Amino acid sequence: MNTRRLMVIFLTLFFTILTIAQSEISNDWHHVSTDNNNFKGISTNEALALLEGENSETVIVAVIDSGIDHDHEDLKEVIWVNEDEIPNNGIDDDLNGYIDDIHGWSFLGNPNGDTITGETLEETRIFAAGEAFKGDRQTFVKAVKAYVSSRENYLKYQGSTQENIENITLLEKLYPNEVSENNFDAIASKDPDIEVMANTLSKYIKDGGSFENYKQQLQSAKAFYDDAINFYYNTSFDGRSIIKDNYDNQNEQYYGCNDSKGPDSAHGTHVAGIIGANTKNTIGMKGIANNVKIMSIRTVPNGDERDKDVANAIYYAVDNGAKIINMSFGKAFSWNKKVVDDAVRYAQRKDVLLIHAAGNSASELDGTNNFPHKEFEKKRFLEKKTPNNWIEVGATTYNFNENFVASFSNFDNYFVDIFAPGYQIYSTTPNNTYSKFNGTSMASPMVAGVAALLRSYFPKLSAKDVRQIILKSATPIDIRVKRPDNKQIVPFKSLSVTGSVLNAEAAVKMALKK
């Protein structure tokens, strides 16, 4: 998934990234006014002020993700509860096909408690399938090339990172005083590897980093590259075997388990907090929507999600009352786009809005390099090319200058609709903790939160209406910015359909006039 690809960008380039003093940036910067000249938030407080005293209806927002910590202090009051299901009785009380689905569902586990953690990437699955892959030849060739080159690169990254860890260990042993005093300029070694490491650390410390942070990032990088070799690019790995579904039957629905939290719910918990963390308490942080219930559908493992699971997650969300679905995931290849397209069509018929993160590969989207996306693979008779219930979201930073667009964000003036804050976003993480994450994964729930606000206070608005309001009310940005892929300076408006950033206040004002 593209959140993992963001880690690739970060972990391979962190030596060159300047450490930012976190104290300089407010934890709630993304809520500030869009009119702020220093940085552009989404005007959350202004929007809520306009709605003060107005009646609202509870809106269910489904989060298709890695799982959510539904016991979190800032989320437990806003987590969806299936009131038609009796907890832990082993019976499908509401006859929806899913047993004991109290807070949602997981398509990544089985009733025995086994669950998928690591997974392969889609290019690995396509490579392993060979001629049995049912997609087009062009996709197959492209996937094979991606698999071969990427696996080779990650083997190199894994080896070089291990060498750096060994050099750090040796440096600490040989020069304990210099290390304890952060005096890396005083280290003069005849070993060229130690000399390079000392110089790198010297620069890193001068840029505001710390020795311990550097070591921690090296260990994180090593863990990531180990996962890449053991899971992502391992054709022998079969994480799917525990599910016990018939994977060849892409239309099969009723499999999985009720563990909607899962073993690694950091990403999904963070997304959930952005949308609707409790606005009525005085702890942690505040979400955008103030009358929301969040449904957790665990579909995204450490690796690429499966199209079959994504489709079923959409069906589950729609059939169980969600009016908005946030999808902060994506991948470079698709096994079966049709099965996802059919689920999107179903959501469109049922008046459910889909919000999707554009991805973190610093790439221009073209319909072949990031899935799912908003264009149907094959149109049906009289069907429009794109659904009217889909919003694709890129990420901005707090820097209202040429660095306004996040360096990792995907972009395109057709496939990306709008931008929203997605850099250093403070939100909920498991076990009553809070963290700052980067990614279009954080920008997407900004839009989902505003959509929930609109559907809560203006329940007569359709998904199509809400989409139009969000896009039409967004704030046009007339500055030139660095294009993420090649760093050329271009007009911001050239990077998305609207050329604008999310504005909650303007969206509410427009809805009030409907």
Sequence and secondary structure as in RCSB ss.txt:
>XXXX:A:sequence
MNTRRLMVIFLTLFFTILTIAQSEISNDWHHVSTDNNNFKGISTNEALALLEGENSETVIVAVIDSGIDHDHEDL
KEVIWVNEDEIPNNGIDDDLNGYIDDIHGWSFLGNPNGDTITGETLEETRIFAAGEAFKGDRQTFVKAVKAYVSS
RENYLKYQGSTQENIENITLLEKLYPNEVSENNFDAIASKDPDIEVMANTLSKYIKDGGSFENYKQQLQSAKAFY
DDAINFYYNTSFDGRSIIKDNYDNQNEQYYGCNDSKGPDSAHGTHVAGIIGANTKNTIGMKGIANNVKIMSIRTV
PNGDERDKDVANAIYYAVDNGAKIINMSFGKAFSWNKKVVDDAVRYAQRKDVLLIHAAGNSASELDGTNNFPHKE
FEKKRFLEKKTPNNWIEVGATTYNFNENFVASFSNFDNYFVDIFAPGYQIYSTTPNNTYSKFNGTSMASPMVAGV
AALLRSYFPKLSAKDVRQIILKSATPIDIRVKRPDNKQIVPFKSLSVTGSVLNAEAAVKMALKK
>XXXX:A:secstr
 HHHHHHHHHHHHGGGS    GGGS TTGGGS TT SS     HHHHHHHHTT     EEEEEEES   TT TTT
TTTB   TTS TTSSS TT SS TT SSEEESSB TTS B  B   HHHHHHHHGGG  S HHHHHHHHHHHHHH
HHHHHHHHHHHHHHHHHHHHHHHH HHHHHTT GGG   SSHHHHHHHHHHHHHHHTT  HHHHHHHHHHHHHHH
HHIIIIIT TT  GGGGT   TT TT    SBS  S S  HHHHHHHHHHH  SSSSSS   S SSEEEEEEE  
 BS   HHHHHHHHHHHHHTT SEEEE   BS  S HHHHHHHHHHHHHTT EEEEE  SS  B  SSSSBS SS
 SS  TT  SS TTEEEEEEE S  STT B TT  B TTT  EEEE SSEEEEETTTEEEEE SHHHHHHHHHHH
HHHHHHH TT  HHHHHHHHHHHSEE   EEE TTT  EEEGGGGSSS EE  HHHHHHHHHT 
